[in-house]
Amino acid sequence: MSELAETPNLATSYCPGCAPERDPIEEILAVRWCDAHQPRIGGLDDERATVSKDTSYPSGDAEAATNRPWCELVHRTLKRA
């Protein structure tokens, strides 16, 4: 058996509309909307959102020129006096 199949699901299903007092910080919750509170699909927000199909980085990697300064900052070695 695979490790994934052997791992039990520890999350409790809940609907945010039915139980707004439940806190996902305090307990492991999996959102399962009930029929009455299911968010609409194709609403005004969906029409306003723009999603570009053009991907500048097909491999998913960050651009080296943009990422290099951040890498140098994060991975720098501290000089001790």
C-alpha positions in Angstrom: 0.0 0.0 0.0 1.1 3.6 -0.6 1.8 5.9 2.3 -0.9 8.2 1.1 -3.6 5.5 1.3 -2.5 4.6 4.8 -2.8 8.2 6.2 -6.1 8.8 7.9 -8.0 12.0 7.3 -7.9 14.0 10.5 -10.0 17.0 9.2 -13.6 17.5 10.3 -15.9 18.6 7.5 -17.8 21.9 8.1 -19.8 24.5 6.3 -18.6 28.1 7.1 -22.2 29.3 6.5 -23.7 26.8 9.0 -21.0 27.0 11.6 -19.3 30.4 11.4 -18.1 30.2 15.0 -15.7 27.3 14.2 -12.1 28.4 14.0 -9.8 26.8 11.5 -6.8 28.0 13.6 -8.1 26.0 16.6 -9.0 22.7 14.8 -8.4 20.9 11.5 -11.3 21.7 9.3 -12.1 20.8 5.7 -14.6 23.2 4.0 -17.6 21.4 2.6 -20.3 23.8 1.6 -23.9 22.7 2.1 -26.4 23.3 -0.7 -27.8 26.4 1.0 -24.5 28.1 1.4 -22.6 26.9 -1.7 -20.9 30.0 -3.3 -22.2 31.0 -6.7 -20.2 30.3 -9.8 -20.1 32.9 -12.5 -20.8 35.9 -10.4 -19.7 39.5 -10.8 -16.3 38.9 -9.3 -15.6 36.0 -11.7 -16.3 38.3 -14.6 -14.0 41.0 -13.3 -11.0 38.7 -12.6 -8.4 38.6 -15.3 -6.3 35.5 -15.6 -3.4 35.5 -18.1 -3.0 32.3 -20.1 0.5 33.4 -21.1 3.1 32.1 -18.8 6.5 33.8 -18.8 8.1 31.0 -16.8 6.8 27.6 -18.1 9.1 25.7 -15.7 7.6 27.5 -12.7 11.0 28.9 -11.6 11.6 32.5 -10.6 13.5 34.7 -13.0 17.2 34.6 -12.0 17.7 38.4 -12.3 14.7 39.1 -10.0 15.4 36.3 -7.6 19.1 36.6 -7.2 19.1 39.6 -4.7 16.6 37.9 -2.5 18.6 34.7 -2.5 21.8 36.6 -1.6 19.9 38.3 1.3 18.3 35.1 2.6 21.4 32.9 2.2 24.1 35.4 3.2 26.7 34.5 5.7 27.1 36.8 8.6 30.5 38.3 9.3 31.4 38.3 13.0 33.6 41.0 14.4 
